[in-house]
């Protein structure tokens, strides 16, 4: 069996947007998301099964695992 190298390009990023309105007693000012996916929408589920994001401990469930087939994105209010 010969050894083969595979190079997979990934895009990792985050986005924060200012909320237009607060709802009720909601004190959050931003919507925030972090994501990882293949470049130009390419599929990476043949190479990556699951991604685990570790957020700050002040978030509910700060350690979050996402299966790649579902899309890898975590959204939060800040």
Number of C-alpha atoms within 10 A of each C-alpha: 3 3 4 5 5 6 5 12 12 15 11 12 11 12 11 15 12 12 14 9 10 11 9 6 6 10 10 14 15 17 15 16 15 15 16 17 20 14 13 9 9 11 16 17 15 8 10 13 11 15 16 12 16 12 13 10 9 7 12 10 10 12 12 12 14 15 14 19 13 9 15 18 18 17 13 13 16 15
